[in-house]
């Protein structure tokens, strides 16, 4: 029994590592998410569909983590299209989500100024990125 468990863990743990390296790149940092769907006055740049693992073996991954990774990937991809704003086209399904990409120019969708990213390093050198709720 212990050997079977060890084999299952050895086979599934590398799969969980596939999405751990998802980071917001320099282009994605300039892309905002229009959560309220307001993209009036913006130019449609296309559609972005991204996917991550939503389960590892028989275990489901944390839904919030999956959604966060999907948004980060969509922002990175939208930057390659020349977009500065994305809008989700629905909720994630089976680890996949589609977004519309827009170029809104100097105005940011939702009518708000972009939030400032704060980076902090812990004692181990791990970087944590946070965004304030209010500026």
C-alpha positions as CSV (number, residue, x, y, z in Angstrom):
1,X,0.0,0.0,0.0
2,X,2.8,2.4,0.9
3,X,4.6,1.7,-2.4
4,X,1.4,2.4,-4.4
5,X,0.9,5.7,-2.6
6,X,4.5,6.7,-3.3
7,X,4.1,5.9,-7.0
8,X,0.9,7.9,-7.2
9,X,2.5,10.9,-5.4
10,X,5.6,10.7,-7.6
11,X,3.4,10.7,-10.7
12,X,1.1,13.5,-9.7
13,X,3.4,16.0,-8.0
14,X,5.2,17.1,-11.1
15,X,1.8,17.9,-12.7
16,X,1.0,20.3,-9.9
17,X,4.2,22.2,-10.6
18,X,3.2,23.0,-14.2
19,X,1.4,26.2,-13.2
20,X,3.6,27.4,-10.3
21,X,5.7,29.5,-12.5
22,X,2.9,31.7,-13.8
23,X,4.0,35.3,-13.4
24,X,2.7,38.6,-14.7
25,X,5.3,39.7,-17.3
26,X,6.1,43.4,-18.1
27,X,3.5,43.6,-20.9
28,X,0.8,42.0,-18.7
29,X,1.5,44.6,-15.9
30,X,0.1,47.2,-18.3
31,X,-3.2,45.3,-18.9
32,X,-6.1,45.9,-16.6
33,X,-9.2,43.7,-16.0
34,X,-12.6,45.2,-16.5
35,X,-14.5,43.2,-13.9
36,X,-17.7,45.3,-14.3
37,X,-17.6,44.8,-18.1
38,X,-17.4,48.5,-18.9
39,X,-15.3,48.8,-22.0
40,X,-17.2,51.7,-23.7
41,X,-15.0,53.7,-26.1
42,X,-12.4,50.8,-26.3
43,X,-11.3,49.1,-29.5
44,X,-11.8,45.3,-29.7
45,X,-8.4,43.6,-30.2
46,X,-9.7,40.0,-30.2
47,X,-10.2,37.1,-27.9
48,X,-7.8,35.3,-25.5
49,X,-8.5,31.8,-24.2
50,X,-6.2,30.4,-21.5
51,X,-6.1,27.3,-19.5
52,X,-4.3,25.8,-16.4
53,X,-4.6,22.6,-14.4
54,X,-7.7,22.8,-12.3
55,X,-7.0,19.4,-10.6
56,X,-4.1,17.2,-9.8
57,X,-5.0,13.6,-10.0
58,X,-8.3,13.2,-8.1
59,X,-7.8,16.4,-6.1
60,X,-9.3,19.8,-7.2
61,X,-7.0,22.8,-7.0
62,X,-8.1,25.9,-5.1
63,X,-10.6,27.8,-7.2
64,X,-9.2,31.2,-6.3
65,X,-5.7,30.2,-7.3
66,X,-6.9,28.8,-10.6
67,X,-8.9,32.0,-11.4
68,X,-5.9,34.2,-10.5
69,X,-3.6,32.2,-12.7
70,X,-6.1,32.4,-15.6
71,X,-6.2,36.2,-15.2
72,X,-2.5,36.5,-15.1
73,X,-2.1,34.4,-18.3
74,X,-4.8,36.3,-20.1
75,X,-3.2,39.7,-19.2
76,X,0.1,38.4,-20.6
77,X,-1.5,37.2,-23.8
78,X,-3.6,40.3,-24.3
79,X,-0.4,42.5,-24.2
80,X,0.8,40.5,-27.2
81,X,-2.3,41.6,-29.1
82,X,-1.7,45.3,-28.2
83,X,-4.5,45.3,-25.7
84,X,-4.5,47.2,-22.4
85,X,-7.7,45.8,-21.0
86,X,-9.4,42.4,-20.7
87,X,-12.9,41.4,-19.9
88,X,-13.9,37.9,-18.8
89,X,-16.5,36.3,-21.1
90,X,-17.7,33.9,-18.4
91,X,-16.5,31.9,-15.4
92,X,-13.7,29.3,-15.7
93,X,-14.7,25.9,-16.8
94,X,-12.5,22.8,-16.5
95,X,-9.4,25.1,-16.0
96,X,-10.2,27.2,-19.1
97,X,-11.5,30.7,-19.5
98,X,-12.0,33.2,-22.3
99,X,-11.5,36.9,-22.2
100,X,-12.1,39.7,-24.7
101,X,-9.1,42.0,-25.2
102,X,-9.5,45.7,-25.8
103,X,-7.3,48.8,-26.3
104,X,-8.8,51.6,-24.2
105,X,-5.9,54.1,-24.6
106,X,-5.4,56.5,-21.8
107,X,-8.7,55.8,-20.1
108,X,-8.8,52.7,-18.0
109,X,-11.8,50.5,-18.1
110,X,-14.0,50.9,-15.0
111,X,-13.1,54.6,-15.0
112,X,-10.4,54.1,-12.4
113,X,-6.7,54.8,-12.4
114,X,-4.5,51.8,-12.5
115,X,-3.5,50.3,-9.2
116,X,0.1,50.5,-8.1
117,X,1.8,47.1,-7.6
118,X,3.7,46.6,-4.3
119,X,6.5,44.0,-4.3
120,X,7.8,42.6,-1.0
121,X,10.6,40.1,-0.4
122,X,10.5,37.7,2.6
123,X,13.6,36.4,4.4
124,X,13.9,33.5,1.9
125,X,14.0,35.9,-1.0
126,X,10.5,35.0,-2.3
127,X,8.8,38.0,-3.9
128,X,5.1,38.7,-3.1
129,X,3.1,41.1,-5.3
130,X,0.1,42.9,-3.9
131,X,-2.3,45.5,-5.2
132,X,-4.0,48.0,-2.8
133,X,-7.8,47.9,-2.7
134,X,-7.8,51.7,-2.5
135,X,-5.1,54.1,-3.7
